[in-house]
Structures are given as structure tokens and as C-alpha cells.
Amino acid sequence: MPHGRIAWWMSPTVGALIAGGAACGDGGSGGLSSDVLAGFEGIYQLDAATENPAACDAEGPSILDTITQKQFVAIQLQMLTAKGLQLISCADDAGCASTANMVRAGGGWGGEWGWFLSRSAGVDQLGGLSASSGFQQNGTCTGRSYTDLLLARQADALRLETRTTALADLPADNGICWADAAKEQSEAASRPCSSLRVLTGSKRGPLP
């Protein structure tokens, strides 16, 4: 949805997954082909996770122990007008296989976390973005944020960097909070990056 708006009523856990998909439209597929995306596909083990909650100039301490689902699938997905790679967390090999089958069947899925990447960012790199509307409180949209995504592949390992910028509160639009990727990207350009999260994973095997 490159020029549209998305309304959010999701919980933070579910919202992270949906925001990484529908609100992540960055204007199209960026020329991504099925062959390019196929090189990233697979079932992965989450090996490390760090978070710097105050800045983006360096990685922070490990948060791996706070993440319940320590595997994830990387699978091709057509999200509205954008073709890209969807990352979805899962608990084990069976859960990952089930998630992959649901995605391929066009059904819904759930996960502790997930992101959608829909443009080329260089050799063996994919990029994306996520625009979050926050939540409505007393007529104000608060907790708004914009996130830049960068996924890099080296051999059978993936490294995902998410750089999030907190945005100013805005009045709700007739009681609804909307996420507009283009506008939030412009807002974020003039604000300091708020937090950096880095996830790395190694490939366990192919998708079923």
C-alpha cells in the first residue's frame, strides 16, 4: 500500500508482524525476482538477538532470552502490490513447516515477531520499512514509530537490522490512528534514530 493509510488496533506482538507486512509497502517490489528471493528462503535458527534501546550507533546487550520463538521461516510473499520476503517466527521445525504451508495456501498466520522486506538493498541484501500508527488515547495517536529494515545474507546466515525512530504524537483522525509510510518516513528523516535491534540466524534447512 505505497500511498495508502493503515489503521491499527493490534497488540504490540501481533502489530509487529502485521506492520512488517501491510504497512511496510515501500512503493513496490524494487525489481525483486522469485530467483533472488528463493536464495533467502528456508527455516532458520535464531542464534543471537541484541537491542540498543537508546540509540542506533552500536549494538546493545543480548535479548535472546526474552524471545520465546527462536526459529523463523523466510518465505516469498506477495503483499498487496509488493513482492518480497516475509520473516515469521516459529517455535520448532514442525511449527515452521506449518507456518510456511499456511503462507503458501494464502491463509493467515501468527508469530511472536515478523518483518516484510520488499526491495533490493545491494548484493545479498534486502530492505524494507514499517510504519506504525501507535494507539489512540484521549483523541491522540501516541507511540507512533517508523522502522528501517536491512537484511543481509552471508552463506547460510541471515542478519536483520531494524532501526526504529520514535515519532511525535498526532491528533486522531475521527477517532482513528493511521499509518502512512511515506509521511512517517519523511518525519523520521528529521529525528534521531531511537533504537537498534539486530537478529542473526543460521539456516536449518529448506522450506517444506
FENLIN-V624818 format. One line per field, one symbol per residue. ss: DSSP state (@ for helix, = for strand, . for the rest). psi: psi as a letter, one per 40 degrees, with the letter a starting at -180 (. if undefined). burial: # if it has 24 or more other C-alpha atoms within 12 Angstrom, else .. A space follows every 50 residues. Layout:
# FENLIN-V624818
ss->???
psi->???
burial->???
This chain:
# FENLIN-V624818
ss->.....==....@@@@@@@@..@@@.........@@@@@...========= ==........==.@@@....=========..=========..@@@@@@@@ @@@@.........====.====..========..===..===..====== ====..==========...==.=..=.==.@@@@@@@@@.....====== =====...
psi->gdeaihiheiiddddddddecdeehfeaefehiddddddeiahihhdihi hheeieeiiaihedeehdhfiiihiihhhbehhahhhhiidadddddddd ddddeeaiiiidiiihheiheahfiiiaihhheaihhfehhifiihhhhh hihhbfiihhhhhhhhiiiiiigfeihihhdddddddddeiihdihhhhi iihdiii.
burial->##..#####.....###############..#...##.############ ###..#..........#.###########..##########.#.###### ..#.....############...#############....########## ###...###########.##.....##########.##....######## ####..#.
